Every structure is written in structure tokens, then in C-alpha cells.
Amino acid sequence: MAAPGAESSSPRAPRETRQARMEALARLPVFFGLEGRRVLVAGGGEPAAWKAELLSAAGARVEVIAPAVCEDIWRLAGAPTHGPIAVHVRDWHADDIEGAALAIGDFEDTAEAERFSAAARAAGVPVNVIDRPALCDFTFGAIVNRSPLVVGISTDGAAPVFGQAVRAKIEALLPSGFRAWAQAAKTWRAAVTERGLSFHARRAFWERFAAKALSEPHRAPEEADRAALFAAIEIEGTAPHGRSGAGGSVVLVGAGPGDPELLTLKAVRALQSADVVLYDDLVSGAILDFARREAKKMLVGKTGYGPSCKQDDINALMVELAREGRRVVRLKGGEPMIFGRAGEEIAHCRAAGVPVEVVPGISSPQGAASRLVTSLTHRDHARRLQFVTAHARDGKLPADLDFKALSDKAATTVVYMPRRTLPDLVRNLLAAGIEPATPAVAIFSVTRPEEKVVIATVASLTEAVTRAVDAGAEGPCLVLYGHALSEVAAQDLPQAAEAARG
């Protein structure tokens, strides 16, 4: 969440971040178009038969050349899956490789395998020699077939059994009905192109298509579905500031407290459709990885008392990008509508006539409660849950805090941004009559790998947090106190151990 206090004395401008779009790959996953193209398979055993069947399924004209051929290959040649399979009972020759799209070899003899690989490479033909990775330009991975939706899985030969286990997992997750939806997409694409829709309208069509496929995977799409999708796009395009036309839009997206697995499905969809992502310092790289790879990513965050982008600059940038026709995602840590300055950004977009929507996120208090395995509204201890910020515009404790309400023993209180003002907060709470032994917890970097939990009482909280920081606790800090937290101290929390030692 962004600090609602004064802008930093060390302002910085929004800047595009040049993060690597892709980490190092052991293999480049590519999908060869083989319909009607000649592919050579040199070898007549069962491994060669399986490769011939795969190649035929992809529409290739398969030529199997071997001095001896197993029964499976003869059976496939008589009833190929898709592309024809011709069998030549003889030794292979170098000129057999010329003009082939791919060359696959299955040899027991190492010298012959090396000769085949060298001949294919000399002819400029990609080669695979079964079970000999050093002689291969490409490999065959495990396959999940919902053609034309095809998923390939590779472990670079390191663990084929693991690859098969992953394939089985994906098989269970992908409904068989996706085959029909993928085929419909292939069939309908020309009609979408012929409509002359804008780039944003085309993307909006396919986003709606994907959402419908995901929600109704077990039935085949019909022409009525296509007509309804086109109608929705036309209605959206004629609406004021319709996103499918030239105008862009802004979506405020809650990134959650830190763990990328806590992103909502709607947040992921927003990131995958973004042209530009404006993100805070609190957003991790693992969450940014969900964004469309082509999207521009710009850091516009604040760092409490460190260098920060001015809110006016962020507001202006959002509107400028949207007016260029971009789909802008304003990605905020936690829940944007709780101490995230979302109100200012929404007002600025509305004043500029830019359509704006909000995708909520898991809030930091929710993340903290889950990590503490504690209900913040336990019926025996709490009648009210209250959120408060300890950081005013001037960077100090807000002068208008109601400390009588904040000392209520029937409430659980969550304090955002307490680090610099915690001593003043505790002093005022004690003066207002809160029980010094009231259970309290400070949690740093909640739900992240570096998370640290400090278990204390209200009276001892300031000293405990200071010790934790000296011991290395870092990141955004959240304070919770109230009798609903009384059971936390009795729990065995491994993330609390290091921070609690002084």
C-alpha cells in the first residue's frame, strides 16, 4: 500500500523497468508446422514407430527407412493417424535427408548414430537421434493433446518420468472440451479479422472468448456464441469511452500482501491483458511475471521515507497512457482501497473522462491473519475490527486519532505503516488506558519468504520491534493488537523465532 503521508523529500520520476522477460531456457519450446511436409525416420524399432505416429498425427509425410521394420510401423503405414507413412526396407543414405523438414534416427550403433546426425546437420536439417541428446538439435517432450490446443513439456532429458507426471497433472486440469473451443478459435479468426476491428477490440473479443471457454468448457461453442461475442464488442465500442474503441482504460489491481499465489484470478486476467503496468515497490517480480510479456512495466512506487514518485505524476501518467489507447494496470501492494490512495487515482481518472475499475486484492491484514492462523474477529474477544494508519501527511502520527476507540478491549486493531511513529502510538494508547498486557503482533513482509513475526504486548511492542529490526527484519510492517491475538503467543511459529530473539 502507498503511504498516505507527505511526498518524499527525494522525489523520483516514474521509470520503465527493464526486467528480463524470460529466464534462461534449457530448450526453446517451438511447434513445427509439418502438414504435407516430408520427414525422414531412419530406424525400424518401436521407438521409431512412436515417433512416426507423432509425426503422422502432425500431418507430415513420413518416410521410414530401415533394413528391418517392426510390426507397429507396418500397422501405422496401413492406417496412419493423419499424414501418410511410407516404408522403405533398406539402409538410409545421405541423399535421403536432402529436402526433409526434420530427420529422426533410431540406432543402436553409436558410430551410425553419429554419422546420421552429422549428415543431417550438413544438409541443414534439424535432427533428433533417439536417446542420444548430444546428437540432437531438438527433443520430443511429453504432450497434452487438445489439438489445436497443444501443450508440450520438457525436462531437457533430465527426468522424463517427472515430465510424464507433469503431463498427467495438466491432463487432469485441462477439460477435453477445450479441443472444441480451440478449434472454434481457429475457425473464427478469419471472421474476426474481416470485421476490421481495432487492436483493442480484437483483444477484447478474444478475452471474452477465453472467459466463456473457461466458464463453459464442457460444451462445444456454437454460432450463437460468436454472434453474442461480436454483439458485446459492438455495444462496448459504442458506449462512452468504450474500451474496445480507441480509448484506453485504467484498472486498479490489488497485488495482495506479497505471495504471488494469493493473486485473484481476475487480477491475473487484468495483468495478462495490460499494455502498461504501473507498479509499486512492494510488488514482487514473481507477481510481475503474470503480466503479458509484451507489456511495458513502469516503477512508480513510494518507499516511505525514501525516494518516491509524486502522486500527481502517477495520476497524470495513468491518464496520459489511457488517452493513448493503452490498457493501464495500476498494480498496488495489498488491497488498493485500504490506505492505497486509490481514491485520488480514481477521482483523477474520472475527472479526465478515463474509464476506471478496481480489482480487489487480499489485504495485508488478511494475509497476516492467515499466517498467524488466527481469527481477527474471534467471537469471545472481538466485536469490532478497525484499520488505522500511523502515518499522516507530515510523516508523524495523525493528530486526530481516537485513542479511546483504539484502546477498546473488545476490538482488534490493525495499524498500517507504524514503523516511525510506533513509540508515540504506544505511549498514547497507554495514556488512554489500554491494558499494557494486551496481546500485540508486528509482522514484517507478510506472506513473503522473508516474513518475520514479532510477538509482544502493547507495552513491550516498541522494544520488541526495535530488536527485530536490529536482527534483520525488513520490509513493510503491520501491527495488530487486541485480545483476539491472545492465542498467537502459544503457537509454534517458525517465522517468529528469528525476529523474537534479541
C-alpha positions in Angstrom: 0.0 0.0 0.0 1.2 3.5 -0.6 1.9 5.8 2.3 -0.8 8.5 2.6 1.7 10.9 4.1 3.8 13.7 2.6 5.7 13.1 -0.6 9.4 12.2 -0.1 12.0 14.9 0.1 13.8 12.8 -2.5 11.3 12.6 -5.4 11.9 10.3 -8.3 10.2 10.1 -11.7 8.2 7.1 -12.9 10.5 4.9 -14.9 10.3 1.9 -17.1 12.0 -1.2 -15.7 14.0 -3.4 -17.9 13.4 -6.7 -16.3 14.2 -9.9 -18.2 11.1 -11.1 -19.9 12.3 -14.7 -19.7 14.8 -16.5 -17.6 17.3 -18.8 -19.2 15.8 -21.8 -21.0 17.3 -25.2 -21.3 15.3 -25.7 -24.5 13.4 -23.4 -26.8 9.8 -24.7 -27.0 8.8 -24.5 -30.7 5.9 -26.1 -32.6 6.8 -27.3 -36.1 4.1 -26.9 -38.8 4.5 -30.2 -40.7 1.3 -30.6 -42.7 2.2 -32.1 -46.0 6.0 -31.8 -45.4 8.4 -34.8 -45.7 10.0 -36.1 -42.6 12.6 -38.8 -42.5 12.6 -41.6 -39.8 15.7 -43.8 -40.0 15.1 -46.8 -37.9 12.5 -49.6 -37.7 12.1 -50.4 -34.0 9.4 -49.4 -31.5 10.9 -46.1 -30.6 10.9 -45.1 -34.3 7.3 -46.3 -34.6 6.2 -43.9 -31.8 8.0 -41.0 -33.5 6.4 -41.9 -36.8 3.0 -41.9 -35.2 3.5 -38.5 -33.7 4.8 -37.1 -37.0 1.8 -38.5 -38.9 -0.5 -37.0 -36.3 1.0 -33.6 -37.1 0.2 -34.1 -40.8 3.8 -34.9 -42.0 4.5 -37.2 -45.0 6.6 -39.7 -43.1 9.3 -41.8 -44.8 10.6 -44.7 -42.7 13.8 -46.2 -43.9 15.3 -49.2 -42.2 16.7 -52.7 -43.1 14.2 -54.3 -40.7 10.8 -52.8 -39.6 8.7 -53.8 -36.6 5.0 -54.8 -36.9 3.9 -51.4 -35.3 5.4 -49.5 -38.2 3.6 -51.7 -40.8 0.4 -51.3 -38.9 0.8 -47.5 -38.9 1.6 -47.4 -42.6 -1.6 -49.2 -43.3 -3.8 -46.9 -41.1 -1.9 -43.7 -40.5 -3.2 -41.2 -37.9 -3.2 -38.3 -40.3 -0.3 -37.8 -42.7 0.8 -40.8 -44.9 3.6 -43.2 -43.8 5.8 -44.8 -46.5 8.1 -47.6 -45.6 11.4 -48.4 -47.4 13.2 -51.6 -46.3 16.8 -50.7 -46.9 19.7 -48.7 -45.4 19.4 -45.0 -45.3 21.7 -42.7 -47.4 22.8 -39.2 -47.1 20.7 -38.0 -50.0 17.5 -39.3 -48.2 17.9 -36.4 -45.8 18.1 -33.7 -48.5 14.9 -31.6 -48.5 13.4 -33.1 -45.4 11.8 -30.9 -42.8 13.1 -33.0 -40.0 15.3 -36.1 -39.6 14.8 -38.6 -36.8 17.2 -41.5 -36.2 16.9 -44.6 -34.1 20.2 -46.5 -33.9 21.9 -49.0 -31.6 25.3 -48.4 -33.1 27.0 -45.2 -31.9 29.1 -44.7 -35.0 26.0 -44.9 -37.3 24.1 -42.5 -35.0 26.9 -40.0 -35.2 27.1 -40.4 -39.0 23.3 -39.8 -39.3 23.4 -36.7 -37.1 26.4 -35.2 -39.0 24.7 -35.9 -42.3 21.5 -34.1 -41.2 23.4 -31.1 -39.9 25.5 -30.9 -43.1 22.2 -30.8 -45.0 20.8 -28.1 -42.7 18.0 -30.4 -41.5 17.1 -30.3 -37.8 17.9 -33.7 -36.3 16.8 -35.9 -33.4 18.6 -39.1 -32.5 16.5 -41.1 -30.1 18.1 -41.4 -26.6 21.3 -39.6 -27.7 20.8 -35.9 -26.6 24.3 -34.9 -27.6 23.4 -35.7 -31.2 20.1 -33.8 -31.2 19.1 -30.3 -32.4 15.7 -30.8 -30.8 13.9 -33.2 -28.5 10.4 -34.6 -28.1 8.7 -33.7 -24.9 5.6 -35.0 -23.2 2.4 -33.9 -24.9 -1.1 -32.9 -23.7 -3.3 -33.0 -26.8 -6.4 -30.9 -27.1 -5.5 -30.0 -30.7 -5.3 -27.4 -31.9 -4.5 -26.6 -28.3 -1.3 -28.5 -27.7 0.9 -28.4 -24.5 4.5 -29.6 -24.7 6.5 -30.4 -21.6 10.3 -30.8 -21.5 12.8 -31.6 -18.7 15.7 -31.4 -21.2 16.1 -35.1 -20.8 16.9 -34.8 -17.1 13.8 -36.5 -15.8 11.4 -38.0 -18.3 9.3 -39.6 -15.6 8.9 -36.3 -13.9 7.8 -34.8 -17.3 5.2 -37.5 -17.6 3.9 -36.8 -14.1 3.6 -33.1 -15.0 1.8 -34.1 -18.2 -0.7 -36.2 -16.2 -1.3 -33.3 -13.9 -2.1 -31.0 -16.8 -4.2 -33.6 -18.4 -6.4 -33.6 -15.3 -6.6 -29.8 -15.3 -7.5 -29.2 -19.0 -11.0 -30.2 -19.8 -11.3 -32.3 -23.0 -13.8 -29.7 -24.2 -11.1 -27.2 -24.7 -10.4 -29.0 -28.0 -13.7 -27.7 -29.4 -13.1 -24.2 -28.2 -9.6 -24.1 -29.6 -10.9 -25.3 -33.0 -13.6 -22.7 -32.9 -11.0 -20.0 -32.3 -9.1 -21.3 -35.3 -12.2 -21.3 -37.4 -13.5 -17.9 -36.3 -10.2 -16.0 -36.5 -10.7 -15.0 -40.2 -14.2 -13.6 -39.4 -12.7 -11.5 -36.6 -10.0 -10.2 -38.9 -12.5 -9.3 -41.6 -14.5 -7.2 -39.3 -11.8 -4.5 -39.3 -11.8 -4.2 -35.6 -9.2 -2.1 -33.7 -6.4 -3.9 -31.9 -8.1 -3.3 -28.6 -11.5 -4.6 -29.9 -9.9 -7.7 -31.3 -8.2 -8.4 -27.9 -11.5 -7.7 -26.1 -13.2 -10.3 -28.3 -10.6 -13.0 -27.6 -10.6 -12.1 -23.9 -14.4 -12.6 -23.8 -14.0 -15.8 -25.9 -11.4 -17.2 -23.4 -13.6 -16.3 -20.4 -16.5 -18.1 -21.9 -14.4 -21.2 -22.8 -13.1 -21.3 -19.2 -16.5 -21.0 -17.7 -18.2 -23.5 -20.1 -15.5 -25.9 -21.1 -17.7 -29.0 -21.4 -19.9 -27.9 -24.3 -19.0 -27.1 -27.8 -19.2 -23.4 -28.9 -21.9 -22.5 -31.4 -22.5 -19.8 -34.0 -24.8 -18.1 -31.4 -21.8 -17.7 -29.1 -19.8 -16.0 -31.9 -22.7 -13.6 -32.6 -23.1 -12.8 -28.9 -19.4 -12.0 -28.6 -19.5 -9.7 -31.6 -22.6 -8.0 -30.3 -20.9 -7.4 -26.9 -17.9 -5.9 -28.5 -20.1 -3.6 -30.7 -22.1 -2.5 -27.6 -18.9 -1.8 -25.7 -17.4 0.1 -28.6 -20.3 2.5 -28.9 -20.5 3.1 -25.1 -19.0 6.4 -23.8 -15.2 5.8 -23.5 -15.7 2.2 -24.7 -12.5 0.3 -24.1 -12.8 -1.6 -27.3 -12.5 1.5 -29.3 -9.6 3.9 -29.5 -9.9 4.9 -25.8 -7.9 3.2 -23.2 -8.7 2.4 -19.6 -7.2 2.1 -16.1 -7.6 -0.8 -13.8 -6.5 -0.6 -10.2 -5.4 -4.1 -9.2 -4.6 -5.3 -5.7 -1.4 -7.4 -5.8 -2.1 -8.9 -2.4 0.4 -8.8 0.5 3.3 -10.4 -1.4 2.8 -14.1 -2.0 2.0 -14.5 -5.8 -0.3 -17.4 -5.1 -2.6 -15.0 -3.4 -3.4 -13.1 -6.6 -7.0 -13.4 -7.6 -7.9 -14.9 -11.0 -9.4 -11.6 -12.0 -6.1 -9.9 -11.1 -4.2 -12.4 -13.3 -6.6 -11.7 -16.2 -6.1 -8.0 -15.9 -2.3 -8.3 -15.9 -2.4 -10.6 -18.9 -4.4 -8.0 -20.9 -2.4 -5.0 -19.9 -0.5 -2.8 -22.3 1.3 -1.0 -19.4 1.7 -1.9 -15.7 2.4 0.8 -13.3 3.6 -0.9 -10.1 4.7 -0.1 -6.6 8.0 -1.0 -4.9 6.1 -3.6 -2.7 5.1 -5.6 -5.8 7.5 -8.6 -6.3 9.0 -9.8 -9.5 7.1 -13.1 -9.2 3.8 -11.1 -9.4 5.0 -9.1 -12.3 5.7 -12.3 -14.1 1.9 -12.8 -14.5 1.8 -9.7 -16.8 1.7 -10.0 -20.5 5.4 -10.3 -21.6 4.9 -7.5 -24.2 3.5 -5.1 -21.6 5.6 -2.1 -20.6 6.4 -2.2 -16.8 7.0 1.1 -15.0 8.0 1.5 -11.4 6.0 4.3 -9.8 6.3 3.3 -6.2 6.9 5.1 -2.9 9.4 3.9 -0.2 8.0 5.6 2.9 10.8 8.0 3.9 12.9 7.2 0.8 12.8 8.3 -2.9 9.2 8.3 -4.1 7.2 9.2 -7.2 4.9 12.1 -6.7 1.2 11.1 -6.6 0.4 13.9 -9.1 2.9 12.5 -11.5 1.4 9.0 -11.2 -2.1 10.4 -11.8 -1.0 12.3 -14.8 0.9 9.3 -16.3 -2.2 7.0 -15.9 -4.4 9.4 -17.8 -1.8 10.1 -20.5 -1.3 6.4 -21.2 -5.0 5.7 -21.2 -5.6 8.5 -23.7 -3.1 6.9 -26.0 -5.4 4.0 -26.1 -3.5 1.8 -23.7 -5.0 -0.6 -21.1 -3.2 0.5 -18.0 -3.0 -1.6 -14.9 -2.1 0.3 -11.7 -0.7 -2.6 -9.6 -0.7 -1.9 -5.9 0.5 -4.0 -3.0 -2.2 -5.4 -0.7 -5.8 -4.1 -1.3 -5.8 -0.8 -3.2 -9.0 0.5 -1.4 -7.4 0.3 2.0 -4.8 3.0 2.6 -3.7 2.7 -1.1 -4.5 6.2 -2.3 -6.9 4.7 -4.7 -9.5 7.4 -4.1 -7.2 10.1 -5.5 -6.3 8.0 -8.6 -10.0 7.1 -9.3 -11.0 10.8 -9.0 -8.3 11.9 -11.4 -9.3 9.3 -14.0 -13.0 10.2 -13.7 -12.2 13.9 -14.0 -10.3 13.2 -17.2 -13.1 11.0 -18.6 -11.0 7.8 -18.5 -12.9 4.6 -17.6 -11.6 3.1 -14.4 -12.3 0.0 -12.5 -10.9 -1.8 -9.4 -9.9 -5.4 -9.0 -9.6 -6.1 -5.2 -6.7 -7.9 -3.7 -6.1 -9.9 -0.5 -5.3 -7.3 2.1 -2.3 -7.3 4.4 -4.4 -7.9 7.5 -6.0 -10.9 5.8 -2.5 -12.2 4.9 -1.4 -11.7 8.4 -4.3 -13.5 9.9 -3.7 -16.5 7.6 0.0 -16.6 8.5 -0.8 -16.3 12.3 -3.6 -18.9 11.8 -5.8 -16.6 14.0 -9.2 -15.1 13.6 -9.1 -11.4 14.0 -12.8 -11.4 15.0 -12.9 -14.3 17.4 -16.4 -14.1 19.0 -15.0 -14.5 22.5 -12.7 -11.5 22.2 -13.7 -9.0 19.4 -16.8 -7.1 18.5 -15.1 -4.8 16.0 -12.2 -4.9 13.6 -10.7 -1.5 12.9 -7.9 -0.3 10.5 -5.9 2.8 11.1 -2.8 4.4 9.6 0.0 5.7 11.9 1.4 7.9 9.1 -0.1 11.3 8.5 0.7 13.7 5.6 3.6 15.2 7.6 5.0 11.8 8.4 4.0 11.9 12.0 1.3 10.1 14.0 -2.1 11.5 12.9 -3.2 14.1 15.4 -6.9 13.2 15.1 -6.7 9.6 16.1 -9.4 8.5 18.6 -7.3 6.7 21.2 -10.3 5.9 23.3 -11.6 3.8 20.4 -8.2 2.4 19.7 -7.9 1.3 23.3 -11.3 -0.6 23.2 -10.7 -4.1 24.7 -13.5 -5.5 22.5 -11.8 -4.5 19.3 -9.0 -5.9 17.1 -6.9 -3.1 15.7 -4.7 -3.2 12.6 -2.1 -0.4 12.3 -0.7 0.4 8.8 2.7 2.0 8.4 3.7 2.1 12.1 7.4 1.9 12.0 8.5 5.5 12.6 5.6 6.5 14.8 5.3 3.3 16.9 6.7 4.8 20.2 4.2 7.7 20.0 1.4 5.3 19.2 2.1 3.0 22.2 2.6 6.0 24.5 -0.8 7.4 23.6 -2.5 4.0 23.9 -1.2 3.5 27.4 -2.2 7.0 28.3 -5.7 6.3 27.0 -6.0 3.3 29.4 -5.3 0.3 27.2 -4.3 -2.7 29.2 -0.4 -2.9 29.0 -0.6 -6.7 28.6 -2.9 -6.6 25.6 -1.5 -9.1 23.0 0.3 -7.5 20.1 2.0 -8.7 17.0 4.2 -6.9 14.4 4.7 -8.7 11.2 7.2 -7.7 8.5 6.9 -8.6 4.8 3.8 -10.6 5.5 3.4 -13.8 3.3 6.8 -13.3 1.7 9.8 -15.6 2.1 11.5 -13.1 4.3 8.5 -12.7 6.6 9.3 -12.1 10.3 6.8 -12.1 13.2 7.3 -10.2 16.5 5.1 -11.4 19.4 4.8 -9.0 22.3 2.3 -7.0 24.4 1.3 -3.4 23.7 3.7 -2.3 26.5 6.7 -4.2 25.1 6.0 -3.8 21.4 8.3 -0.8 20.7 11.3 -2.5 22.2 10.5 -5.8 20.6 10.2 -4.3 17.1 13.5 -2.4 17.6 15.2 -5.7 18.4 13.7 -7.4 15.4 14.9 -4.6 13.1 18.4 -4.8 14.6 18.2 -8.6 13.9 17.5 -8.1 10.3 13.7 -7.8 9.9 12.8 -5.6 7.0 10.1 -4.8 4.5 6.6 -3.3 5.1 5.5 -3.7 8.7 1.9 -4.2 10.0 1.0 -4.1 13.7 -2.1 -5.9 15.1 -3.2 -5.8 18.7 -6.2 -7.0 20.7 -7.3 -9.9 22.8 -8.3 -11.9 19.7 -4.5 -12.4 19.3 -4.1 -14.0 22.7 -3.5 -17.4 21.3 -0.8 -16.3 18.9 1.9 -16.4 21.6 1.2 -20.0 22.3 1.7 -21.1 18.7 4.9 -22.5 17.3 5.5 -20.0 14.5 8.9 -20.7 12.8 8.8 -17.3 11.1 8.6 -15.7 14.6 11.7 -17.4 16.1 14.4 -15.3 14.4 12.7 -12.0 14.9 11.9 -12.6 18.5 15.4 -13.2 19.6 17.1 -10.0 20.5 
